[in-house]
Amino acid sequence: MNHEPHEPTRTVLYSDEVFRIQGAVFDVNREMGTGFLEPVYQECLELEFKARRIPFKSTTPLALTYKGLQLQKTYVPDFVCFDRIIVELKVVREIAPEHRAQAINYLKATGLRLALLINFGPTTKAQIERLVV
């Protein structure tokens, strides 16, 4: 009898919510293609989120903290969906390390745990990266 240890099952943070967001992103990408500026994709996603009944806030300032103290400066994400997922849009050749670092810092500073970094760049398919803290 083979008794190899089993790897523990890993749960994906907010998998159902992310699946719904991804569907909206891919629909916008299919409909609009490439070549638009970020505000165009943001407006299209707002319409798609509404159509899919995905709860979201658009460009709503979030408080930042430093050593438990609230800063005067705020962070304005493109979207916060389901009150817990930051959605940051980019239209760049490729997602760069500084884009990832910025999203991770926003997660840490806001206390949220998951960000989706979405690139509507020059490729035919939108790129989505999950960042978790």
C-alpha positions in Angstrom: 0.0 0.0 0.0 1.3 3.4 -1.0 1.0 6.0 1.8 2.5 9.1 0.3 1.7 12.3 2.2 -1.0 14.4 0.7 -0.4 18.0 0.1 -2.9 20.1 2.0 -5.8 21.6 0.0 -5.1 25.2 -0.7 -8.1 27.5 -0.9 -7.9 30.4 -3.3 -8.9 33.7 -1.6 -12.2 35.0 -2.8 -12.3 32.6 -5.8 -16.0 33.1 -6.7 -15.7 36.9 -6.6 -12.5 36.8 -8.7 -14.2 34.5 -11.2 -17.0 37.1 -11.7 -14.6 40.0 -12.0 -12.5 38.1 -14.6 -15.6 37.4 -16.6 -16.3 41.1 -16.8 -12.7 41.9 -17.7 -12.7 39.3 -20.5 -16.0 40.6 -21.9 -14.7 44.2 -22.0 -11.5 43.0 -23.6 -13.4 40.9 -26.2 -15.7 43.9 -27.0 -13.2 46.7 -27.0 -9.9 45.1 -28.0 -6.6 46.9 -27.5 -5.5 50.5 -28.1 -7.7 52.5 -25.7 -6.6 54.6 -22.8 -7.2 53.4 -19.2 -10.3 55.6 -18.6 -12.1 54.0 -21.5 -11.6 50.5 -20.0 -12.5 51.8 -16.6 -15.9 53.1 -17.9 -16.6 49.9 -19.7 -15.8 47.8 -16.6 -18.2 50.0 -14.6 -20.9 49.2 -17.1 -20.1 45.5 -17.1 -19.9 45.3 -13.3 -23.4 47.0 -13.1 -24.8 44.6 -15.7 -23.4 41.6 -13.8 -24.4 42.9 -10.4 -20.9 43.0 -9.1 -20.7 45.4 -6.2 -18.0 48.0 -6.7 -16.8 51.4 -5.8 -15.0 53.4 -8.4 -12.2 55.9 -7.6 -13.3 56.1 -3.9 -10.4 57.2 -1.6 -9.2 54.7 0.9 -7.5 55.6 4.1 -3.9 54.7 4.6 -2.2 54.1 7.9 1.3 54.3 9.3 2.1 52.6 12.6 -1.6 52.6 13.4 -2.1 56.3 12.6 -4.3 57.4 9.7 -2.5 59.4 7.1 -3.9 62.6 5.5 -2.9 61.2 2.1 -5.3 58.6 0.6 -5.1 56.0 -2.0 -7.6 56.1 -4.9 -7.9 52.6 -6.5 -9.6 52.2 -9.8 -12.1 49.8 -8.2 -12.8 48.0 -4.9 -15.1 45.1 -5.6 -17.1 43.3 -3.0 -15.7 45.7 -0.4 -12.5 43.6 -0.3 -10.8 43.2 -3.7 -8.7 46.1 -5.1 -8.8 46.1 -8.9 -6.1 48.2 -10.6 -6.1 48.8 -14.3 -3.1 49.3 -16.5 -2.6 49.8 -20.2 1.1 49.0 -20.6 3.3 46.8 -22.7 3.7 44.5 -19.7 3.1 44.6 -16.0 6.3 45.7 -14.4 7.7 45.0 -10.9 6.9 48.5 -9.8 3.2 48.0 -10.6 3.2 44.8 -8.5 5.0 46.6 -5.6 2.6 49.5 -5.7 -0.5 47.2 -5.5 1.1 45.2 -2.6 1.9 48.4 -0.7 -1.8 49.5 -1.2 -2.9 46.2 0.2 -0.7 46.5 3.3 -1.6 50.1 3.9 -5.4 49.5 3.5 -5.6 46.2 5.4 -7.2 44.5 2.3 -5.7 41.1 1.3 -6.2 40.7 -2.5 -5.5 42.9 -5.5 -6.1 42.1 -9.1 -3.7 43.9 -11.4 -5.3 44.0 -14.9 -3.5 45.0 -18.0 -5.4 45.9 -21.2 -2.1 46.3 -23.0 -1.1 45.5 -26.6 -1.8 41.7 -26.5 -5.1 40.4 -27.7 -6.0 39.0 -24.2 -6.2 41.0 -21.0 -3.6 40.0 -18.5 -4.8 39.5 -14.8 -2.4 39.0 -11.9 -3.5 38.1 -8.4 -1.5 39.7 -5.6 -2.2 38.5 -2.0 -0.8 39.7 1.3 
